[in-house]
Amino acid sequence: MANPFDISVHANVKEISRSLSRLAHSQINFATAQALTVLAKEVQADEIRNIATTFRKPKPFTQKSVGIQGARKDTLQAKVFVRPIAAKYLEPYEKGGAHVLSGRALINPKNIKLDSYGQLPRKALARLKARKDVFIGKIKTSKGSVNGVWQRIPAKRKLPAHLKLLIRFGDALPVKKRLSYRSRAQAIVDRRFNAVFAEAMSRALASAR
């Protein structure tokens, strides 16, 4: 998503313009700009729905990261974009690859309350690091070295002192889901442009009379 791509409607406008009256020709750029803006809003709405159905409980920040820039009659270009922070971690869901991680990966939280989106709450790691009974590092276990956040559990009665794994750090895993943002946007433009343009031209002619 970080890399822009173009969807051209030049051929559509050229084909439609052949049957337009002189008055309609004078309004063609205005109508095209209006149509492009409407389509951009439709693509934006589709992508927000797509994020909501592709991910399990996506955060509002991710859904609200999809923005638009309307077209003007002097540029005839509308833009649908994903704001930089979200674009960085959503890019693999479009092009494939591994999850984008900020620092070390936080996976497999244990004995920690997650937020309503099923994710580790913000500042949770910082709060854990501040505790005297918690440390971060690698521990050799019977199953190999485990890097994570550990809690020191003191001895109680017949139970010896031991360590409890709270969060396990791991490498970025391959992304399995796809947003198919580009193909969905193209499909909407292909399917809807003529109808949206006709509506925009009708409004333009009505206001020009």
Backbone as CSV, one residue per row, in Angstrom:
resi,resn,N_x,N_y,N_z,CA_x,CA_y,CA_z,C_x,C_y,C_z
1,MET,0.806,-1.196,0.000,0.000,0.000,0.000,0.848,1.259,0.000
2,ALA,2.082,1.107,0.402,2.925,2.288,0.437,3.273,2.757,-0.959
3,ASN,3.293,1.823,-1.913,3.617,2.188,-3.281,2.345,2.561,-4.038
4,PRO,2.282,3.787,-4.602,1.060,4.222,-5.301,0.859,3.484,-6.617
5,PHE,-0.364,3.420,-7.066,-0.664,2.858,-8.373,-1.806,3.661,-8.985
6,ASP,-1.872,3.679,-10.302,-2.848,4.496,-11.017,-3.957,3.641,-11.614
7,ILE,-5.166,4.192,-11.609,-6.296,3.612,-12.327,-6.809,4.708,-13.258
8,SER,-6.661,4.516,-14.544,-7.043,5.543,-15.509,-8.469,5.339,-16.017
9,VAL,-9.203,6.455,-16.144,-10.552,6.406,-16.721,-10.591,7.226,-18.006
10,HIS,-9.417,7.507,-18.546,-9.332,8.339,-19.752,-10.132,7.740,-20.906
11,ALA,-9.998,6.419,-21.105,-10.715,5.767,-22.204,-12.226,5.857,-21.999
12,ASN,-12.671,5.733,-20.751,-14.107,5.837,-20.461,-14.634,7.217,-20.840
13,VAL,-13.920,8.254,-20.408,-14.356,9.620,-20.680,-14.332,9.909,-22.172
14,LYS,-13.301,9.424,-22.859,-13.194,9.653,-24.301,-14.366,9.023,-25.041
15,GLU,-14.742,7.813,-24.636,-15.846,7.116,-25.289,-17.166,7.843,-25.039
16,ILE,-17.387,8.252,-23.804,-18.638,8.925,-23.456,-18.751,10.284,-24.128
17,SER,-17.620,10.996,-24.246,-17.635,12.366,-24.774,-18.078,12.443,-26.230
18,ARG,-18.003,11.344,-26.957,-18.371,11.351,-28.377,-19.850,11.650,-28.585
19,SER,-20.663,11.317,-27.586,-22.104,11.499,-27.740,-22.632,12.704,-26.949
20,LEU,-21.740,13.534,-26.420,-22.173,14.659,-25.608,-22.480,15.899,-26.444
21,SER,-23.390,16.688,-25.951,-23.724,17.957,-26.595,-22.636,18.985,-26.302
22,ARG,-22.736,20.165,-26.964,-21.738,21.212,-26.743,-21.754,21.666,-25.280
23,LEU,-22.950,21.807,-24.704,-23.058,22.215,-23.308,-22.419,21.178,-22.402
24,ALA,-22.673,19.920,-22.704,-22.101,18.839,-21.894,-20.580,18.844,-21.991
25,HIS,-20.056,19.119,-23.187,-18.607,19.175,-23.364,-17.996,20.240,-22.458
26,SER,-18.694,21.334,-22.280,-18.164,22.414,-21.442,-18.142,22.037,-19.965
27,GLN,-18.907,21.011,-19.605,-18.990,20.591,-18.206,-18.250,19.275,-17.939
28,ILE,-17.554,18.758,-18.944,-16.998,17.411,-18.831,-15.932,17.307,-17.743
29,ASN,-15.074,18.317,-17.625,-14.037,18.260,-16.592,-14.636,18.335,-15.190
30,PHE,-15.643,19.179,-15.043,-16.310,19.300,-13.740,-16.971,17.977,-13.360
31,ALA,-17.680,17.385,-14.324,-18.371,16.118,-14.058,-17.377,14.991,-13.785
32,THR,-16.272,14.984,-14.523,-15.256,13.947,-14.316,-14.656,14.057,-12.920
33,ALA,-14.357,15.280,-12.494,-13.798,15.486,-11.158,-14.774,15.015,-10.085
34,GLN,-16.044,15.335,-10.280,-17.059,14.908,-9.322,-17.164,13.384,-9.278
35,ALA,-17.129,12.760,-10.444,-17.228,11.299,-10.515,-16.023,10.631,-9.849
36,LEU,-14.849,11.163,-10.090,-13.641,10.591,-9.499,-13.672,10.692,-7.973
37,THR,-14.181,11.793,-7.474,-14.274,11.968,-6.028,-15.263,10.978,-5.414
38,VAL,-16.404,10.794,-6.078,-17.392,9.824,-5.599,-16.796,8.416,-5.591
39,LEU,-16.088,8.067,-6.663,-15.480,6.738,-6.739,-14.402,6.556,-5.674
40,ALA,-13.643,7.612,-5.416,-12.614,7.540,-4.375,-13.249,7.246,-3.019
41,LYS,-14.390,7.872,-2.753,-15.095,7.623,-1.491,-15.605,6.188,-1.432
42,GLU,-16.050,5.662,-2.575,-16.530,4.273,-2.601,-15.379,3.296,-2.366
43,VAL,-14.216,3.580,-2.969,-13.040,2.733,-2.765,-12.590,2.808,-1.311
44,GLN,-12.610,4.004,-0.742,-12.255,4.178,0.668,-13.177,3.354,1.575
45,ALA,-14.485,3.462,1.352,-15.450,2.726,2.169,-15.253,1.216,2.019
46,ASP,-14.962,0.770,0.796,-14.743,-0.653,0.561,-13.501,-1.140,1.284
47,GLU,-12.448,-0.328,1.281,-11.222,-0.753,1.938,-11.384,-0.793,3.450
48,ILE,-12.149,0.127,4.011,-12.406,0.107,5.452,-13.178,-1.165,5.825
49,ARG,-14.189,-1.505,5.005,-14.929,-2.759,5.245,-14.011,-3.965,5.074
50,ASN,-13.140,-3.900,4.089,-12.225,-4.992,3.802,-11.282,-5.246,4.981
51,ILE,-10.774,-4.188,5.574,-9.914,-4.312,6.748,-10.688,-4.934,7.902
52,ALA,-11.938,-4.487,8.069,-12.767,-4.982,9.171,-13.055,-6.479,9.057
53,THR,-13.195,-6.979,7.822,-13.513,-8.400,7.633,-12.265,-9.270,7.493
54,THR,-11.139,-8.670,7.102,-9.912,-9.442,6.913,-9.218,-9.729,8.238
55,PHE,-9.243,-8.743,9.131,-8.552,-8.894,10.407,-9.538,-9.131,11.553
56,ARG,-9.061,-9.804,12.559,-9.877,-10.047,13.745,-9.775,-8.823,14.654
57,LYS,-10.889,-8.129,14.813,-10.957,-6.941,15.654,-9.844,-5.935,15.351
58,PRO,-9.793,-5.392,14.126,-8.767,-4.387,13.829,-8.974,-3.131,14.665
59,LYS,-7.900,-2.496,15.031,-8.004,-1.279,15.832,-8.561,-0.138,14.989
60,PRO,-9.293,0.785,15.628,-9.834,1.943,14.906,-8.748,2.723,14.168
61,PHE,-7.532,2.766,14.736,-6.428,3.480,14.085,-6.175,2.941,12.689
62,THR,-6.246,1.612,12.545,-5.995,0.996,11.240,-7.109,1.331,10.256
63,GLN,-8.350,1.229,10.697,-9.467,1.510,9.806,-9.527,2.994,9.423
64,LYS,-9.218,3.853,10.390,-9.267,5.284,10.119,-8.059,5.778,9.328
65,SER,-7.109,4.888,9.066,-5.907,5.292,8.335,-6.158,5.421,6.832
66,VAL,-7.296,4.936,6.355,-7.614,5.028,4.924,-8.234,6.400,4.649
67,GLY,-7.555,7.216,3.875,-8.040,8.560,3.579,-8.211,8.787,2.086
68,ILE,-8.790,9.930,1.746,-8.965,10.270,0.331,-8.610,11.731,0.100
69,GLN,-8.306,12.028,-1.140,-8.134,13.407,-1.604,-8.989,13.544,-2.856
70,GLY,-9.972,14.411,-2.799,-10.887,14.565,-3.927,-10.216,15.158,-5.155
71,ALA,-10.849,14.948,-6.299,-10.320,15.458,-7.566,-10.778,16.898,-7.798
72,ARG,-9.989,17.640,-8.576,-10.361,18.984,-9.030,-10.428,18.955,-10.549
73,LYS,-11.209,19.867,-11.117,-11.376,19.835,-12.570,-10.109,20.223,-13.325
74,ASP,-9.145,20.845,-12.634,-7.890,21.188,-13.302,-6.843,20.080,-13.202
75,THR,-7.069,19.107,-12.312,-6.117,17.998,-12.188,-6.722,16.660,-12.614
76,LEU,-8.034,16.516,-12.389,-8.749,15.264,-12.711,-8.038,14.049,-12.122
77,GLN,-7.719,14.162,-10.848,-7.056,13.054,-10.162,-7.527,12.997,-8.715
78,ALA,-8.090,11.867,-8.351,-8.480,11.630,-6.953,-7.530,10.594,-6.370
79,LYS,-7.322,10.661,-5.083,-6.405,9.727,-4.435,-7.074,9.043,-3.251
80,VAL,-6.821,7.751,-3.139,-7.172,6.996,-1.944,-5.843,6.503,-1.380
81,PHE,-5.595,6.755,-0.120,-4.287,6.420,0.439,-4.431,5.875,1.856
82,VAL,-3.373,5.219,2.286,-3.290,4.743,3.665,-2.165,5.538,4.325
83,ARG,-2.455,6.113,5.451,-1.466,6.951,6.131,-0.228,6.137,6.491
84,PRO,0.940,6.796,6.511,2.246,6.112,6.556,2.426,5.019,7.596
85,ILE,2.041,5.263,8.842,2.293,4.254,9.884,1.553,2.956,9.571
86,ALA,0.263,3.076,9.237,-0.533,1.881,8.914,-0.079,1.263,7.593
87,ALA,0.293,2.114,6.628,0.730,1.606,5.320,1.930,0.682,5.472
88,LYS,2.798,1.009,6.422,4.005,0.207,6.616,3.668,-1.219,7.040
89,TYR,2.747,-1.365,8.004,2.470,-2.730,8.466,1.372,-3.429,7.662
90,LEU,0.639,-2.676,6.817,-0.366,-3.313,5.968,0.210,-3.761,4.617
91,GLU,1.362,-3.212,4.249,1.954,-3.529,2.945,2.099,-5.032,2.684
92,PRO,2.567,-5.850,3.652,2.685,-7.292,3.385,1.349,-7.959,3.080
93,TYR,0.249,-7.386,3.566,-1.071,-7.968,3.301,-1.530,-7.692,1.872
94,GLU,-0.791,-6.846,1.180,-1.073,-6.590,-0.234,-0.086,-7.326,-1.133
95,LYS,1.185,-7.277,-0.763,2.236,-7.800,-1.634,2.830,-9.112,-1.166
96,GLY,2.493,-9.535,0.059,3.079,-10.746,0.603,4.332,-10.434,1.407
97,GLY,4.846,-11.450,2.086,6.035,-11.269,2.913,5.723,-11.502,4.376
98,ALA,6.634,-11.040,5.220,6.488,-11.247,6.659,5.841,-10.039,7.318
99,HIS,5.290,-10.258,8.487,4.724,-9.178,9.269,5.788,-8.119,9.524
100,VAL,5.389,-6.873,9.517,6.296,-5.782,9.847,6.230,-5.567,11.350
101,LEU,7.366,-5.659,11.994,7.413,-5.557,13.449,8.105,-4.272,13.877
102,SER,7.621,-3.689,14.948,8.274,-2.516,15.523,9.165,-3.004,16.648
103,GLY,10.459,-3.113,16.368,11.369,-3.673,17.358,11.204,-5.181,17.408
104,ARG,11.242,-5.742,18.597,11.096,-7.195,18.735,9.626,-7.591,18.660
105,ALA,9.411,-8.744,18.114,8.023,-9.217,17.987,7.480,-9.587,19.351
106,LEU,6.240,-9.275,19.578,5.567,-9.708,20.803,4.513,-10.724,20.395
107,ILE,4.792,-11.972,20.664,3.814,-12.995,20.306,3.586,-13.909,21.506
108,ASN,2.448,-14.555,21.477,2.107,-15.548,22.482,2.110,-14.998,23.908
109,PRO,1.351,-13.932,24.187,1.251,-13.443,25.571,0.589,-14.505,26.445
110,LYS,1.069,-14.650,27.664,0.504,-15.635,28.579,0.242,-14.976,29.930
111,ASN,-0.898,-15.260,30.486,-1.252,-14.726,31.803,-1.268,-13.203,31.838
112,ILE,-1.594,-12.599,30.701,-1.681,-11.146,30.618,-3.004,-10.786,29.960
113,LYS,-3.704,-9.847,30.547,-4.987,-9.431,30.001,-4.774,-8.645,28.706
114,LEU,-5.414,-9.094,27.635,-5.309,-8.416,26.352,-6.410,-7.370,26.237
115,ASP,-6.240,-6.439,25.286,-7.266,-5.414,25.102,-8.449,-5.981,24.319
116,SER,-9.436,-5.152,24.041,-10.656,-5.630,23.378,-10.415,-6.070,21.938
117,TYR,-9.230,-5.769,21.397,-8.891,-6.178,20.028,-8.006,-7.420,20.019
118,GLY,-7.836,-8.029,21.209,-7.034,-9.242,21.292,-5.552,-8.983,21.196
119,GLN,-5.106,-7.752,21.491,-3.707,-7.389,21.380,-3.167,-6.937,22.720
120,LEU,-1.844,-6.938,22.824,-1.201,-6.478,24.039,-1.436,-4.978,24.185
121,PRO,-1.953,-4.529,25.327,-2.214,-3.097,25.503,-0.949,-2.263,25.368
122,ARG,-1.113,-1.032,24.920,0.018,-0.114,24.824,0.614,0.113,26.215
123,LYS,1.894,0.234,26.270,2.654,0.485,27.508,2.677,-0.715,28.444
124,ALA,2.077,-1.824,28.023,2.068,-3.004,28.895,3.487,-3.506,29.128
125,LEU,4.302,-3.527,28.073,5.671,-4.006,28.208,6.480,-3.092,29.126
126,ALA,6.278,-1.776,29.002,7.000,-0.830,29.846,6.629,-1.023,31.322
127,ARG,5.353,-1.288,31.581,4.923,-1.507,32.965,5.545,-2.789,33.536
128,LEU,5.631,-3.803,32.684,6.230,-5.053,33.149,7.716,-4.867,33.444
129,LYS,8.407,-4.145,32.580,9.845,-3.928,32.760,10.138,-3.186,34.060
130,ALA,9.200,-2.359,34.490,9.405,-1.569,35.703,9.232,-2.393,36.981
131,ARG,8.666,-3.585,36.852,8.449,-4.418,38.031,9.750,-5.109,38.459
132,LYS,9.965,-5.206,39.776,11.183,-5.818,40.290,11.193,-7.331,40.121
133,ASP,10.017,-7.921,39.986,9.959,-9.382,39.853,9.937,-9.840,38.403
134,VAL,10.184,-8.917,37.468,10.126,-9.243,36.036,11.448,-8.869,35.376
135,PHE,11.894,-9.706,34.453,13.071,-9.358,33.653,12.872,-9.854,32.223
136,ILE,13.664,-9.292,31.309,13.579,-9.648,29.886,14.903,-10.264,29.464
137,GLY,14.823,-11.416,28.814,16.047,-12.056,28.364,15.802,-13.474,27.894
138,LYS,16.911,-14.163,27.577,16.843,-15.544,27.096,17.090,-16.504,28.258
139,ILE,16.273,-17.530,28.285,16.425,-18.579,29.297,16.524,-19.923,28.578
140,LYS,17.497,-20.730,29.002,17.618,-22.067,28.425,16.605,-22.989,29.097
141,THR,15.774,-23.594,28.277,14.771,-24.525,28.790,15.007,-25.900,28.189
142,SER,14.206,-26.857,28.591,14.338,-28.218,28.047,14.007,-28.265,26.561
143,LYS,13.293,-27.214,26.088,12.921,-27.155,24.667,13.775,-26.159,23.890
144,GLY,14.869,-25.715,24.499,15.752,-24.769,23.829,15.658,-23.390,24.474
145,SER,16.420,-22.437,23.928,16.433,-21.080,24.471,15.140,-20.357,24.133
146,VAL,14.600,-19.670,25.106,13.375,-18.910,24.922,13.645,-17.463,25.318
147,ASN,13.410,-16.558,24.386,13.612,-15.132,24.625,12.264,-14.494,24.922
148,GLY,12.162,-13.819,26.062,10.878,-13.230,26.387,10.888,-12.449,27.689
149,VAL,9.689,-12.232,28.200,9.485,-11.528,29.466,9.152,-12.584,30.524
150,TRP,9.933,-12.588,31.583,9.803,-13.627,32.606,9.476,-13.015,33.961
151,GLN,8.693,-13.733,34.733,8.376,-13.310,36.092,9.021,-14.287,37.079
152,ARG,9.689,-13.734,38.062,10.288,-14.570,39.110,9.215,-14.919,40.148
153,ILE,8.942,-16.179,40.284,7.951,-16.649,41.255,8.699,-17.187,42.472
154,PRO,8.499,-16.583,43.626,9.212,-17.051,44.820,8.716,-18.426,45.293
155,ALA,9.545,-19.059,46.067,9.185,-20.387,46.601,8.016,-20.262,47.571
156,LYS,7.112,-21.225,47.498,5.952,-21.267,48.398,5.748,-22.695,48.886
157,ARG,5.766,-22.860,50.181,5.554,-24.177,50.777,6.445,-25.215,50.110
158,LYS,5.816,-26.160,49.409,6.598,-27.227,48.782,7.025,-26.881,47.350
159,LEU,6.607,-25.721,46.878,6.952,-25.335,45.506,8.233,-24.527,45.485
160,PRO,9.213,-24.924,44.680,10.463,-24.162,44.609,10.277,-22.874,43.808
161,ALA,11.212,-21.975,43.963,11.183,-20.744,43.156,11.347,-21.117,41.687
162,HIS,10.654,-20.405,40.819,10.739,-20.710,39.393,10.422,-19.461,38.573
163,LEU,10.543,-19.612,37.278,10.263,-18.510,36.359,8.982,-18.790,35.586
164,LYS,8.186,-17.760,35.387,6.960,-17.883,34.586,7.117,-17.021,33.321
165,LEU,6.874,-17.646,32.172,6.961,-16.908,30.908,5.683,-16.099,30.692
166,LEU,5.826,-14.780,30.571,4.672,-13.912,30.356,4.479,-13.579,28.879
167,ILE,5.561,-13.247,28.211,5.500,-12.913,26.785,6.696,-13.543,26.100
168,ARG,6.459,-14.169,25.001,7.555,-14.779,24.251,7.846,-13.955,23.019
169,PHE,9.116,-13.608,22.833,9.517,-12.884,21.640,9.805,-13.884,20.531
170,GLY,9.459,-13.491,19.308,9.725,-14.380,18.184,9.981,-13.593,16.920
171,ASP,10.392,-14.296,15.895,10.646,-13.656,14.608,9.331,-13.370,13.899
172,ALA,9.399,-12.449,12.947,8.217,-12.116,12.148,7.771,-13.344,11.356
173,LEU,6.482,-13.614,11.385,5.928,-14.757,10.665,5.386,-14.326,9.310
174,PRO,5.337,-15.225,8.342,4.791,-14.866,7.031,3.321,-14.463,7.124
175,VAL,2.940,-13.497,6.339,1.550,-13.046,6.280,0.756,-14.033,5.431
176,LYS,-0.383,-14.454,5.944,-1.208,-15.428,5.226,-2.422,-14.797,4.557
177,LYS,-2.894,-13.670,5.094,-4.089,-13.031,4.541,-3.713,-11.997,3.493
178,ARG,-4.684,-11.665,2.636,-4.471,-10.651,1.613,-5.631,-9.669,1.604
179,LEU,-5.309,-8.388,1.478,-6.338,-7.364,1.354,-6.788,-7.190,-0.096
180,SER,-5.879,-7.495,-1.053,-6.194,-7.341,-2.486,-6.742,-5.948,-2.774
181,TYR,-6.122,-4.969,-2.187,-6.572,-3.580,-2.283,-6.614,-3.087,-3.727
182,ARG,-5.562,-3.336,-4.484,-5.478,-2.831,-5.846,-6.555,-3.425,-6.751
183,SER,-6.717,-4.733,-6.689,-7.692,-5.383,-7.563,-9.119,-5.001,-7.183
184,ARG,-9.375,-4.816,-5.896,-10.709,-4.401,-5.457,-11.010,-2.981,-5.933
185,ALA,-10.021,-2.099,-5.824,-10.211,-0.719,-6.273,-10.464,-0.677,-7.779
186,GLN,-9.690,-1.449,-8.534,-9.868,-1.493,-9.982,-11.256,-1.999,-10.346
187,ALA,-11.727,-3.016,-9.636,-13.043,-3.590,-9.925,-14.152,-2.573,-9.684
188,ILE,-14.030,-1.790,-8.617,-15.042,-0.772,-8.321,-15.075,0.285,-9.408
189,VAL,-13.910,0.755,-9.821,-13.839,1.784,-10.874,-14.407,1.255,-12.183
190,ASP,-14.026,0.040,-12.559,-14.518,-0.554,-13.806,-16.035,-0.719,-13.791
191,ARG,-16.549,-1.131,-12.649,-17.975,-1.425,-12.547,-18.824,-0.168,-12.414
192,ARG,-18.311,0.838,-11.753,-19.130,1.971,-11.358,-18.907,3.267,-12.133
193,PHE,-17.813,3.407,-12.873,-17.491,4.725,-13.429,-18.581,5.289,-14.330
194,ASN,-19.042,4.522,-15.285,-20.018,5.056,-16.244,-21.275,5.568,-15.547
195,ALA,-21.781,4.811,-14.599,-22.993,5.230,-13.896,-22.741,6.466,-13.040
196,VAL,-21.608,6.485,-12.347,-21.277,7.625,-11.486,-21.031,8.873,-12.323
197,PHE,-20.376,8.696,-13.469,-20.116,9.836,-14.349,-21.431,10.394,-14.904
198,ALA,-22.339,9.505,-15.293,-23.628,9.952,-15.823,-24.389,10.779,-14.781
199,GLU,-24.353,10.337,-13.540,-25.022,11.086,-12.474,-24.353,12.445,-12.260
200,ALA,-23.027,12.468,-12.309,-22.283,13.716,-12.115,-22.554,14.681,-13.273
201,MET,-22.615,14.160,-14.486,-22.895,15.019,-15.641,-24.304,15.585,-15.576
202,SER,-25.255,14.767,-15.122,-26.612,15.238,-14.995,-26.708,16.407,-14.017
203,ARG,-25.973,16.293,-12.909,-25.974,17.376,-11.930,-25.261,18.611,-12.502
204,ALA,-24.208,18.404,-13.249,-23.449,19.519,-13.823,-24.291,20.277,-14.842
205,LEU,-25.033,19.556,-15.682,-25.882,20.206,-16.691,-27.010,20.953,-16.033
206,ALA,-27.570,20.372,-14.961,-28.681,21.039,-14.266,-28.223,22.351,-13.635
207,SER,-27.025,22.399,-13.130,-26.514,23.612,-12.503,-26.029,24.619,-13.515
208,ALA,-25.748,24.167,-14.762,-25.223,25.074,-15.789,-26.333,25.803,-16.533
209,ARG,-27.557,25.327,-16.435,-28.663,25.913,-17.194,-29.180,27.175,-16.513
